[in-house]
Amino acid sequence: MSQKVLLSSKEINIILHRLACQLLENHLDFSETVLIGMQPRGRFVAERLTKILKEEYKVKHIDVGFLDITFYRDDFRRGDKTLEANQTKIDFLVEDKKVVLIDDVLYTGRSIRAALTAIQSFGRPSEIELLTLIDRRFSRHLPIQPTYRGRQVDAINNERVVVLWEENDGEDQIYMINK
């Protein structure tokens, strides 16, 4: 097994600032926009982006939530491994709002499909966009593309992208691992 660093902590920080600027360009004051991090790892991206937008760009109010898609997945109860649910925390309506779904890695697109179904439980958004830190472009099973993309990666065969976060793993780092 070999691993290669795709993004260092500094590079991740630069990309998060660029993504925050792109969000700000398209949504200005966020009065009609909500950010929803997909559990478990999209949560870290959503929290970091919110912090940047509030502290560095002085956005006064942003509705941020976290969505668990476990029971909406098409592979639920299909494998040997028991899936563990995370907590959904959306304490606002998404009815007629612009929703930005946020995840760390876009791989097959199946998680996004599940999120699109799950979000309907909270209302009917006027628009849904997708923000992803890493886009594995040659791995898609469904016709899903991100609106905002941190870095595009060509991961094939047995290669995996692993995202580590300071809050959870003790460091910010993104690796490509070849099994």
Disulfide bonds with the S-S distance in Angstrom:
none
